């Protein structure tokens, strides 16, 4: 079996694969001050909880958008799993033609999502990842990552709204019944929810125009994808395992 790990700004997602089958998956909070031993104990507990053995892991791949903890996690993976992790970055075989102006600026999570979407859904395709930031990626019919867009994440926008105003309260994000509301909480919920639905649908629509193809798969992933997809007219598929599957594909492509 092999382990895939995706380090995000908010959460670390991991999955245990046996061949192409996802056996188990976990999510823990990203803490920049944790030591390698603390992360190791987290993984020991997660494996124990699901009745899995860390000794059965004979390979690891991880991607990260938090460079400050990469060394800590690499050390943890080597010490606790006794393997040298494969790191998503320059030199890795992706199977995609990266047409970013500076490939080093491209987040590894966006590469991983693009790899999975093209492999599973074909090209051209559009990916949307509702994470700490909301990221859009476009893969051409020929398998080239041609670019995308980055917007603030939904939770980030909600927190900024509260932190930078004097009287607005913290809210739970739910789908309000209407856009026009008569209390502050519903006003905020409508502004965030319908605002992001409009943002997603407009950006996807413009991307389709620029690609020159209307009927192409739009695949969403991330914690908030279900909420926005409930109203969006452009999201075709919600794939919560998109990033993990992308890491699985990259692991397989980079085996000797």
C-alpha positions as CSV (number, residue, x, y, z in Angstrom):
1,X,0.0,0.0,0.0
2,X,1.1,3.6,-0.4
3,X,0.1,6.8,1.3
4,X,-0.7,10.1,-0.4
5,X,-0.6,13.4,1.5
6,X,-1.9,16.8,0.4
7,X,-0.8,19.7,2.6
8,X,-3.1,22.7,2.4
9,X,-3.1,26.0,4.3
10,X,-5.9,24.9,6.5
11,X,-5.9,21.1,6.4
12,X,-3.7,18.1,5.6
13,X,-5.6,15.5,3.6
14,X,-4.2,12.0,3.3
15,X,-5.3,8.8,1.7
16,X,-4.2,5.1,1.9
17,X,-4.3,3.3,-1.4
18,X,-4.0,-0.3,-2.3
19,X,-3.4,-0.2,-6.1
20,X,-6.2,2.1,-7.5
21,X,-8.5,1.5,-4.5
22,X,-8.7,4.2,-1.8
23,X,-8.8,2.2,1.4
24,X,-9.0,5.0,3.9
25,X,-8.7,8.7,4.1
26,X,-8.1,11.3,6.8
27,X,-8.0,15.1,7.4
28,X,-6.1,16.9,10.1
29,X,-5.5,20.6,10.8
30,X,-2.4,22.2,9.4
31,X,-0.2,23.5,12.2
32,X,3.0,25.3,11.3
33,X,4.5,24.9,14.8
34,X,4.0,21.2,15.2
35,X,7.1,19.0,15.3
36,X,7.7,15.9,13.2
37,X,7.1,13.7,16.2
38,X,3.7,15.4,16.8
39,X,2.7,14.9,13.2
40,X,3.9,11.3,13.5
41,X,1.7,10.6,16.5
42,X,-1.2,12.1,14.6
43,X,-0.7,9.6,11.8
44,X,-0.1,6.7,14.3
45,X,-3.5,7.5,15.9
46,X,-5.3,7.8,12.5
47,X,-3.9,4.5,11.3
48,X,-4.8,2.8,14.6
49,X,-8.3,4.2,14.6
50,X,-8.9,2.6,11.2
51,X,-7.2,-0.7,12.0
52,X,-4.3,0.0,9.6
53,X,-0.6,-0.6,10.1
54,X,2.0,1.9,9.2
55,X,4.3,-1.0,8.4
56,X,2.2,-1.9,5.4
57,X,3.1,1.5,3.7
58,X,5.9,1.0,1.2
59,X,5.6,4.3,-0.6
60,X,4.5,7.9,0.0
61,X,3.9,10.9,-2.2
62,X,3.0,14.4,-0.9
63,X,2.2,17.8,-2.3
64,X,2.3,21.0,-0.3
65,X,1.4,24.7,-0.6
66,X,3.0,25.4,2.9
67,X,6.7,25.4,2.3
68,X,7.5,26.2,6.0
69,X,6.5,22.7,7.2
70,X,7.8,20.6,4.2
71,X,11.0,19.7,6.0
72,X,9.1,18.7,9.2
73,X,6.7,16.4,7.2
74,X,9.5,14.9,5.1
75,X,11.4,14.0,8.3
76,X,8.2,12.6,9.9
77,X,7.5,10.4,6.8
78,X,11.0,9.1,6.7
79,X,11.2,8.3,10.4
80,X,7.7,6.9,11.0
81,X,7.1,5.1,7.6
82,X,10.8,4.3,6.7
83,X,10.4,5.5,3.1
84,X,11.7,8.4,1.1
85,X,8.6,10.4,0.0
86,X,8.1,11.5,-3.6
87,X,7.5,15.2,-3.6
88,X,5.3,16.9,-6.2
89,X,7.5,19.6,-7.7
90,X,10.0,20.4,-10.4
91,X,11.2,17.2,-12.1
92,X,8.2,15.0,-11.3
93,X,6.4,13.4,-14.3
94,X,2.9,14.8,-14.5
95,X,1.8,13.8,-18.0
96,X,0.7,17.4,-18.6
97,X,2.3,20.1,-20.6
98,X,2.5,23.0,-18.1
99,X,2.1,26.3,-19.9
100,X,2.4,28.5,-16.9
101,X,4.7,31.5,-17.5
102,X,6.7,30.4,-14.4
103,X,6.0,26.8,-13.5
104,X,7.6,27.3,-10.1
105,X,4.8,29.7,-9.1
106,X,2.1,27.1,-9.8
107,X,0.7,25.5,-6.7
108,X,1.2,21.7,-6.5
109,X,-2.4,21.3,-5.5
110,X,-3.5,22.8,-8.8
111,X,-1.2,20.5,-10.7
112,X,-2.6,17.5,-8.8
113,X,-6.2,18.4,-9.5
114,X,-5.5,19.0,-13.2
115,X,-3.8,15.6,-13.5
116,X,-6.8,13.9,-11.9
117,X,-9.4,15.8,-13.8
118,X,-7.8,15.1,-17.2
119,X,-7.2,11.4,-16.5
120,X,-10.7,10.8,-15.1
121,X,-12.9,13.3,-17.1
122,X,-10.9,14.0,-20.2
123,X,-10.0,17.3,-21.8
124,X,-10.7,20.1,-22.1
125,X,-11.9,20.4,-18.6
126,X,-12.1,23.0,-15.8
127,X,-11.3,22.3,-12.1
128,X,-12.5,24.4,-9.1
129,X,-11.0,23.8,-5.7
130,X,-12.9,25.4,-2.8
131,X,-10.1,25.6,-0.3
132,X,-8.5,28.4,1.7
133,X,-8.4,30.1,-1.7
134,X,-10.8,29.3,-4.5
135,X,-8.7,28.1,-7.5
136,X,-9.7,27.5,-11.0
137,X,-7.7,25.5,-13.5
138,X,-8.1,24.7,-17.2
139,X,-6.7,21.7,-19.0
140,X,-6.8,21.6,-22.8
141,X,-8.0,18.8,-25.0
142,X,-4.3,17.9,-25.7
143,X,-3.5,17.7,-22.0
144,X,-1.9,21.1,-21.4
145,X,-2.4,23.1,-18.2
146,X,-3.1,26.4,-19.8
147,X,-3.8,28.5,-16.7
148,X,-6.7,29.6,-14.5
149,X,-7.8,32.0,-11.8
150,X,-7.4,32.4,-8.1
151,X,-10.0,34.1,-5.8
152,X,-10.3,34.4,-2.0
153,X,-11.8,31.3,-0.3
154,X,-15.3,31.4,1.1
155,X,-14.2,31.0,4.7
156,X,-11.5,33.6,4.2
157,X,-14.1,36.1,2.8
158,X,-16.4,35.5,5.7
159,X,-13.7,36.0,8.3
160,X,-12.5,39.2,6.5
161,X,-16.1,40.5,6.6
162,X,-16.3,40.0,10.3
163,X,-12.8,41.1,11.3
164,X,-12.9,44.3,9.3
165,X,-16.3,45.6,10.4
166,X,-17.4,46.7,13.9
167,X,-20.9,45.3,14.1
168,X,-21.2,42.3,11.8
169,X,-21.3,38.9,13.6
170,X,-19.8,35.6,12.8
171,X,-22.3,33.5,10.8
172,X,-22.9,29.9,9.7
173,X,-22.8,29.7,5.9
174,X,-26.1,28.2,4.7
175,X,-28.2,28.7,1.5
176,X,-30.7,31.5,2.2
177,X,-34.1,31.2,0.7
178,X,-33.8,34.5,-1.1
179,X,-31.3,37.2,-2.1
180,X,-33.3,40.0,-0.4
181,X,-33.5,39.5,3.3
182,X,-34.6,41.5,6.4
183,X,-32.0,40.7,9.0
184,X,-28.2,41.2,9.2
185,X,-27.3,37.5,9.4
186,X,-29.4,36.5,6.4
187,X,-28.0,39.5,4.5
188,X,-24.5,38.3,5.1
189,X,-25.4,34.7,4.2
190,X,-27.0,35.9,1.0
191,X,-24.1,38.1,0.0
192,X,-21.5,35.4,0.6
193,X,-23.5,32.5,-0.9
194,X,-25.0,34.1,-3.9
195,X,-21.9,36.2,-4.4
196,X,-19.7,33.1,-4.8
197,X,-22.3,31.3,-6.9
198,X,-22.2,34.3,-9.3
199,X,-18.4,34.5,-9.1
200,X,-18.1,30.8,-10.0
201,X,-20.6,30.8,-12.8
202,X,-19.3,34.0,-14.4
203,X,-15.6,32.9,-14.3
204,X,-16.5,29.4,-15.7
205,X,-18.6,31.1,-18.4
206,X,-15.7,33.4,-19.5
207,X,-13.3,30.4,-19.4
208,X,-15.6,28.4,-21.7
209,X,-15.7,31.4,-24.1
210,X,-11.9,31.7,-24.2
211,X,-11.5,28.0,-24.7
212,X,-14.1,28.0,-27.4
213,X,-16.0,25.0,-26.0
214,X,-19.3,25.2,-24.2
215,X,-20.0,21.6,-23.2
216,X,-16.9,20.6,-21.2
217,X,-16.8,19.0,-17.7
218,X,-16.5,21.3,-14.8
219,X,-15.3,19.4,-11.7
220,X,-15.4,20.9,-8.2
221,X,-13.7,19.7,-5.0
222,X,-13.0,21.0,-1.6
223,X,-15.1,21.4,1.6
224,X,-17.5,24.1,0.3
225,X,-18.1,22.6,-3.1
226,X,-21.4,21.0,-2.1
227,X,-22.9,24.3,-0.9
228,X,-22.0,26.3,-4.0
229,X,-22.9,23.5,-6.4
230,X,-26.4,23.4,-5.0
231,X,-27.2,26.7,-6.8
232,X,-24.5,26.9,-9.5
233,X,-25.5,26.3,-13.1
234,X,-22.0,25.5,-14.3
235,X,-20.6,22.9,-11.9
236,X,-21.2,19.4,-13.4
237,X,-19.5,17.1,-10.9
238,X,-18.4,17.2,-7.3
239,X,-15.4,15.0,-6.7
240,X,-14.3,15.1,-3.0
241,X,-11.4,12.6,-3.8
242,X,-10.0,14.6,-6.8
243,X,-6.8,15.7,-5.1
244,X,-6.1,12.3,-3.5
245,X,-6.7,10.5,-6.9
246,X,-4.4,13.0,-8.6
247,X,-1.6,12.1,-6.1
248,X,-2.3,8.4,-6.7
249,X,-1.9,8.9,-10.5
250,X,1.3,10.9,-10.0
251,X,2.7,8.2,-7.7
252,X,2.0,5.5,-10.3
253,X,3.5,7.6,-13.1
254,X,6.8,8.1,-11.2
255,X,7.5,4.5,-10.3
256,X,10.6,2.9,-11.8
